[in-house]
C-alpha cells in the first residue's frame, strides 16, 4: 500500500474495528482553557471512561503461565496483528544506501478521537531512539496524503522513559485535527522570523521548546528530497534538546527524553524532565505526553480536570519540561521578531 491508500482506508477500517469490539472509542468532551502564561487557548479533553479501561484478567491464567508472562511480556506490536486493527504495510527504500525499511500501520485499540493510528517499525526498534530519515519521510508522506484526502492530521513521537511513551517498541502516532491544527501550531504560525531555515523558540511558552518551520508543501518531492528537507532540521532540533539538557545540572541520568510533534508546517521538539506532574494540593499525578505540549491535555475525571485548571496548564507543562535557555543558544538560530 502507499500512504494515500492507508489514509483512504482509515474510515472504513475504523468503523469495522469498532463494530467488531476490537477497537474501543471512549466518549469525551473538550474543555477550553486560556492560560495567560501561555498566551493561547489550550484544550483539556475529559474522558471519564478511561478510568474503566479494560485490563487483562491474569488471575484466570494458571500460575506457571502468569510467571512466564511476567518475565517476558508480549510486545503488542509483534505479529500476528489483530486483523481488525491492521490497516496495511508501508515500505521505503533508501537508494543511497541500498536498504529498505518496513512498517506496519495499526489502528489504536483504545481511542478518545476517531481514526487514531500508529506507524510501527516491523523490526523491534527502541522508543528511546531518535527518528530516522526514512521514518520522517514516511510521517510526512502520510500527513501529505491526509491533506490530499481533505483531512488534517498531526503526528507525534514520545521518545524516552520520561516522555509519556506507553510501549518500548518504536511507534509514531497520528491523530486527526481541525484545519487550523492544534493550539501549538497557532502559536508557531504567528512567529515572524528574522532568518528562515533555522530553529526558533516560541518565547511565550514557559518551558524549553524548539521549532523548525518547514518549506511549503512538498507534493512532488522524491523520498530522497524529502529526507534532505526533513532530517537536517530534525538533527538541529535534537542538538538543541541535548544542549538544553546539558545546561541543567540536575537532569536525570541516561538518554534525554523529549516529545516530537510534526505537522506539514513545523517540527516541534520539547525536552522532558518528568513523565508526570504531581498536583501539590491533591497529590494527583497528571501524565503528559506529546499531545499535552501540542495543547491537548487529557483528564480522566472531573476532579482531575478541576485540578488541572486550578494549577494552570503552563505550570504543569513547565513542571514536566525544562527551563528555556534559548538566550544562551541563540547563536546560529532564528530569532523570533517581537
C-alpha positions in Angstrom: 0.0 0.0 0.0 1.0 3.6 -0.4 0.3 6.4 2.1 -2.8 7.6 0.2 -4.2 4.1 0.3 -3.6 3.9 4.0 -5.3 7.2 4.7 -8.2 6.4 2.4 -8.8 3.1 4.2 -9.0 4.6 7.7 -12.7 5.5 8.0 -14.0 2.0 6.9 -11.3 0.2 8.8 -12.1 2.2 11.9 -15.8 1.6 11.7 -15.4 -2.1 11.1 -12.9 -2.4 14.0 -15.2 -0.6 16.4 -18.2 -2.8 15.3 -16.1 -5.9 16.0 -15.3 -4.8 19.5 -11.6 -5.0 18.9 -11.4 -1.1 19.0 -12.9 0.9 21.8 -13.8 4.6 21.2 -14.3 6.3 24.6 -16.7 9.2 24.8 -15.1 12.5 25.7 -15.7 16.2 25.8 -13.3 19.2 25.2 -12.9 22.0 27.7 -11.1 25.1 26.5 -8.7 26.7 29.0 -7.0 30.0 28.3 -3.8 30.2 30.4 -2.5 33.7 30.4 1.1 32.4 30.9 0.9 30.6 27.6 -1.0 33.2 25.5 -3.3 30.9 23.6 -6.2 28.7 24.4 -5.2 25.1 25.3 -7.6 22.2 25.5 -8.3 19.6 28.1 -10.2 16.6 26.9 -12.2 15.0 29.7 -12.7 11.2 29.3 -14.0 9.6 32.5 -14.4 6.2 30.7 -10.6 5.8 30.7 -10.9 5.1 34.5 -12.6 1.8 33.5 -10.2 1.0 30.6 -10.3 -2.9 30.4 -7.3 -4.8 31.6 -6.3 -8.4 31.0 -7.5 -10.8 33.7 -4.3 -12.6 34.6 -5.9 -14.1 37.7 -7.7 -16.6 35.3 -4.4 -17.8 33.9 -2.5 -20.7 35.5 0.3 -19.7 37.9 3.1 -21.0 35.7 1.8 -19.2 32.6 1.4 -16.0 34.7 5.1 -16.2 35.7 6.1 -16.6 32.0 4.0 -13.6 31.1 5.6 -11.5 33.9 9.1 -12.5 32.8 8.5 -11.9 29.1 5.6 -9.5 28.5 4.2 -9.7 25.0 5.0 -6.9 22.6 1.6 -5.6 21.4 3.3 -4.6 18.1 4.6 -8.0 17.3 2.9 -10.1 14.7 0.4 -11.7 14.3 -1.5 -8.5 14.3 -5.2 -8.3 15.3 -6.8 -8.4 11.8 -9.4 -5.7 12.7 -6.7 -3.3 13.8 -4.4 -3.9 10.8 -4.5 -1.2 8.2 -1.6 -2.1 5.9 2.1 -2.3 5.3 4.5 0.5 4.2 8.0 0.2 2.9 10.6 2.7 1.9 13.8 2.0 0.0 16.9 4.1 0.7 18.5 4.2 -2.8 21.6 5.9 -1.4 22.5 3.0 1.0 20.5 0.2 -0.7 18.4 -0.5 2.4 14.7 -0.9 2.9 12.6 0.0 6.0 9.4 -1.9 6.6 6.5 -0.5 8.7 3.0 -1.6 9.7 0.1 0.8 10.2 -2.3 -0.2 13.0 -5.4 1.4 14.5 -5.0 2.4 18.1 -7.1 -0.1 20.2 -8.1 2.5 22.8 -9.2 5.8 21.3 -10.6 9.1 22.5 -10.6 10.5 19.0 -11.7 8.6 15.8 -9.1 7.4 13.3 -6.2 7.4 15.7 -3.5 5.3 14.1 0.1 4.2 14.6 3.1 3.8 12.3 5.2 0.9 13.8 8.5 -0.5 12.9 8.2 -4.1 11.8 11.5 -5.0 13.4 11.9 -4.0 17.0 13.5 -0.6 17.4 13.6 1.2 20.8 11.2 4.0 21.6 14.2 5.8 23.1 15.9 6.1 19.7 15.7 9.2 17.6 13.5 9.2 14.4 15.4 8.1 11.4 15.4 9.9 8.0 13.1 7.2 6.4 10.7 7.5 9.4 10.5 11.2 8.9 9.8 10.7 5.2 7.0 8.2 6.0 5.5 10.5 8.5 5.5 13.4 6.1 4.0 11.4 3.2 1.2 10.2 5.5 0.4 13.8 6.6 0.6 14.9 2.9 -1.7 12.0 1.9 -4.2 13.1 4.5 -4.1 16.7 3.3 -4.8 15.4 -0.3 -7.8 13.5 1.1 -9.1 16.8 2.6 -8.3 15.8 6.2 -5.7 17.2 8.6 -3.5 15.2 10.9 -0.6 15.7 13.2 2.0 13.1 14.1 3.7 12.8 17.5 6.5 10.7 18.9 7.2 10.2 22.6 10.9 9.4 22.9 12.4 8.1 26.2 11.2 7.0 29.6 10.1 10.4 30.7 8.3 11.4 27.6 4.9 9.7 28.3 5.7 6.7 26.0 3.4 3.7 26.7 5.4 1.0 24.8 9.1 0.3 24.3 8.6 -0.7 20.6 9.1 2.3 18.3 5.9 3.8 17.1 4.7 7.2 15.9 1.1 8.2 16.5 -1.3 10.2 14.2 -4.5 11.9 15.2 -6.9 14.0 13.1 -7.2 17.7 14.0 -9.1 20.7 12.7 -7.9 22.6 9.7 -6.1 25.2 11.8 -4.2 22.5 13.7 -3.6 22.1 17.5 -3.0 25.2 19.7 0.8 24.9 19.5 0.6 25.3 15.7 -1.4 28.5 16.1 1.5 29.9 18.2 4.2 28.7 15.8 2.4 30.1 12.8 2.3 33.5 14.4 6.1 33.7 14.8 7.8 36.1 12.4 11.4 35.0 11.9 14.4 37.2 11.2 16.1 34.3 9.4 14.3 31.4 7.7 15.6 27.9 7.6 16.8 27.8 11.2 15.3 26.7 14.5 13.4 29.1 16.8 11.7 29.1 20.1 8.1 30.2 20.9 9.1 32.8 23.6 5.6 33.0 25.2 5.8 29.3 26.3 7.1 28.9 29.9 9.3 25.9 29.1 12.1 24.9 26.7 10.8 24.4 23.2 12.5 24.2 19.8 10.7 24.6 16.5 11.6 24.4 12.8 9.4 25.9 10.1 9.3 23.5 7.1 9.3 24.7 3.5 5.9 24.9 1.7 4.1 21.7 0.9 6.4 19.3 -0.9 3.8 17.4 -3.0 6.1 16.4 -5.9 9.3 15.7 -3.9 11.0 12.3 -4.1 11.7 10.4 -0.8 15.4 11.4 -1.1 14.4 15.1 -1.5 12.0 14.8 1.5 14.8 13.3 3.6 17.1 16.2 2.8 14.3 18.6 3.7 13.4 16.9 7.0 16.4 15.2 8.6 18.8 18.1 8.9 16.2 20.2 10.7 15.4 17.3 12.9 19.0 16.9 13.9 19.4 20.7 14.6 16.4 20.5 17.0 17.8 17.4 18.6 21.1 19.2 19.1 19.2 22.0 20.9 17.4 19.4 23.1 20.8 17.9 24.1 22.2 21.4 24.7 19.2 22.3 26.9 19.7 19.1 29.0 23.4 19.9 29.5 22.6 23.3 30.9 20.6 21.5 33.7 22.9 20.1 36.4 20.0 18.1 38.0 18.8 16.4 34.9 18.2 12.6 35.4 21.0 10.4 34.2 20.6 8.5 30.9 19.5 9.4 27.4 17.4 12.6 27.2 13.6 12.2 26.9 11.7 14.5 24.6 8.5 14.9 22.7 8.2 15.5 18.9 5.2 17.0 17.2 5.1 17.1 13.4 2.8 18.9 11.0 3.2 19.8 7.4 4.3 23.2 8.6 6.6 22.6 11.6 8.6 20.2 13.6 8.4 20.8 17.4 10.7 19.2 19.9 10.3 19.6 23.7 12.8 18.2 26.2 11.3 16.4 29.2 12.4 16.0 32.8 9.4 14.1 34.2 6.7 11.8 32.8 4.0 13.1 35.1 3.2 16.2 37.2 2.1 15.9 40.8 -0.6 18.4 41.9 0.7 19.6 45.3 -2.8 20.2 46.8 -4.3 16.8 45.9 -1.2 14.7 45.1 -2.8 13.6 41.8 -0.4 12.6 39.1 -1.1 14.1 35.7 0.6 12.1 32.9 1.7 14.2 30.0 2.9 13.1 26.5 3.4 15.0 23.3 -0.3 15.9 23.0 -0.1 17.9 26.2 2.6 20.0 24.6 0.5 20.3 21.4 -2.1 21.9 23.6 -4.4 18.9 24.2 -4.2 17.5 27.7 -6.2 14.6 28.9 -8.2 14.4 32.2 -9.7 11.1 33.4 -12.1 12.6 36.0 -14.0 15.8 36.8 -11.7 16.2 39.8 -8.6 15.9 37.6 -10.0 18.4 35.2 -10.6 20.9 38.1 -7.1 20.3 39.4 -5.5 21.0 36.0 -7.4 24.2 35.6 -6.6 25.4 39.1 -3.0 24.5 38.9 -2.6 26.1 35.4 -1.6 24.3 32.2 1.6 26.4 31.9 2.8 25.4 35.4 2.1 21.7 34.7 4.0 21.7 31.4 6.8 23.7 32.9 7.0 21.1 35.7 7.5 18.2 33.4 9.7 20.1 30.9 12.9 22.1 31.3 13.7 25.8 31.7 14.4 27.6 28.5 18.0 28.5 27.8 17.2 29.9 24.4 19.1 33.2 25.1 22.3 31.1 25.6 21.6 29.0 22.5 20.5 31.9 20.2 23.7 32.0 18.2 23.0 30.2 14.9 19.3 30.0 15.4 16.4 32.1 14.0 15.2 34.9 16.3 11.5 35.4 16.6 10.7 39.0 15.9 8.9 40.6 18.9 
